[in-house]
Amino acid sequence: MASLKDVQNKISAVKKTKQITKAMNMVATSRLRGAQTNMENFRPYAGKFSEVLGSLAEKSGEEASPLLLPREEVKKIHVVLCTSDRGLCGGFNVNLIDKAKSFVKERSSDDIEISFTSFGKKGRDWCRKNDVTIDDEYIGVVGTTFGFNVAANAGRKFVEGYLSGDYDEVYVVYAEFVSMGRQVPTLKQLLPIPPIEIVEDEAEDKEYLAEHICEPSADSLLEELLPKSVHVKLHSALLETSTSEHAARMAAMDNATTACNDMIENLTLAYNKARQAAITAELMDIVGGAEALRG
């Protein structure tokens, strides 16, 4: 059985760990509010942008822009992997990396080259360990406050790479924020821009569908808006990942704090048992000595 001093040291260490996990939980909760607000404020803009873009694409047709035309033969695939810079957020990063792994395993062959752009240290480290080609990396973006210019600068490179033939397809892997306890790893195609599908039931329920007046022509507007749609999707993915990271870390630190409380309770019980055993042993020695003197 461990000595009383050892049990006391363990209890003190667990209490210090509990203070750290509780502080990290409070920090994650505070950052989550701001990230969730930014994400929810951007969702209506992204939805309306997609609606206008779908209306213009329907008027112009698929041949209006090369960004809408899929390549006949796909030889180069580029994946944008969005992860966090720090750990201590449960299986958040592992799930995102597993999603990228499964996609690479599904599409990899002798004729297809797959390269990555990494947002976050965890994704970059995984790419380096597995000898995956990294075209670009962005550190210190996810999990902090960032502007639309980050997605615009990165998206511009993807569009230029697609038009120049460096990439035949571009995908993004990110965490979609569903609720505080659920963040779903999601794979979405950025380029070529997939057609916007309208659900028939939703179309029937709408009494009025806005008719967009195009000036200049729909083709000219589409040429300007299509690259921006890549920026919008990428920015939305980064916002979703940032919010999901804070939610995952908050849940992980809450579970860690609960585990610390359980450990403290068990160690305190063990300490009391050891202390009682020591007291009993001392009493037995005193009684035994007294009986010996009396005899």
TAPE-V876323 format. One record per residue. N is the residue number from 1. NEAR is the number of other C-alpha atoms within 8 Angstrom. Layout:
N NEAR
N NEAR
This chain:
1 3
2 6
3 7
4 9
5 6
6 8
7 12
8 9
9 8
10 9
11 11
12 8
13 8
14 11
15 10
16 8
17 9
18 12
19 8
20 8
21 12
22 11
23 8
24 10
25 13
26 9
27 8
28 12
29 11
30 8
31 9
32 11
33 8
34 8
35 12
36 9
37 8
38 9
39 12
40 8
41 8
42 9
43 9
44 8
45 8
46 11
47 8
48 8
49 9
50 10
51 8
52 9
53 11
54 10
55 9
56 12
57 12
58 7
59 7
60 10
61 7
62 8
63 8
64 11
65 10
66 7
67 11
68 13
69 10
70 7
71 6
72 4
73 4
74 9
75 8
76 12
77 14
78 13
79 12
80 12
81 15
82 17
83 15
84 15
85 11
86 6
87 8
88 7
89 14
90 9
91 6
92 10
93 13
94 7
95 9
96 15
97 11
98 8
99 12
100 10
101 8
102 8
103 8
104 9
105 7
106 6
107 7
108 9
109 6
110 5
111 5
112 11
113 10
114 12
115 12
116 14
117 13
118 15
119 16
120 16
121 12
122 12
123 15
124 12
125 8
126 9
127 12
128 8
129 7
130 6
131 6
132 10
133 8
134 11
135 7
136 7
137 10
138 9
139 9
140 8
141 10
142 17
143 11
144 7
145 7
146 7
147 6
148 7
149 6
150 9
151 12
152 12
153 8
154 9
155 12
156 10
157 8
158 10
159 11
160 8
161 10
162 14
163 10
164 7
165 7
166 8
167 13
168 15
169 13
170 15
171 13
172 14
173 15
174 15
175 14
176 12
177 12
178 8
179 6
180 9
181 8
182 7
183 13
184 8
185 11
186 9
187 9
188 7
189 11
190 12
191 14
192 12
193 11
194 8
195 6
196 6
197 4
198 6
199 6
200 6
201 6
202 8
203 8
204 7
205 6
206 7
207 5
208 4
209 5
210 4
211 4
212 6
213 4
214 7
215 6
216 6
217 7
218 12
219 10
220 8
221 12
222 13
223 10
224 8
225 9
226 11
227 11
228 9
229 10
230 13
231 13
232 11
233 10
234 11
235 12
236 12
237 13
238 11
239 12
240 13
241 15
242 13
243 14
244 13
245 12
246 14
247 13
248 14
249 13
250 14
251 11
252 11
253 14
254 11
255 8
256 10
257 11
258 8
259 8
260 12
261 9
262 8
263 9
264 11
265 8
266 8
267 11
268 9
269 8
270 9
271 11
272 8
273 8
274 12
275 9
276 8
277 8
278 8
279 8
280 8
281 8
282 8
283 8
284 8
285 8
286 8
287 8
288 8
289 8
290 8
291 8
292 7
293 6
294 5
295 4
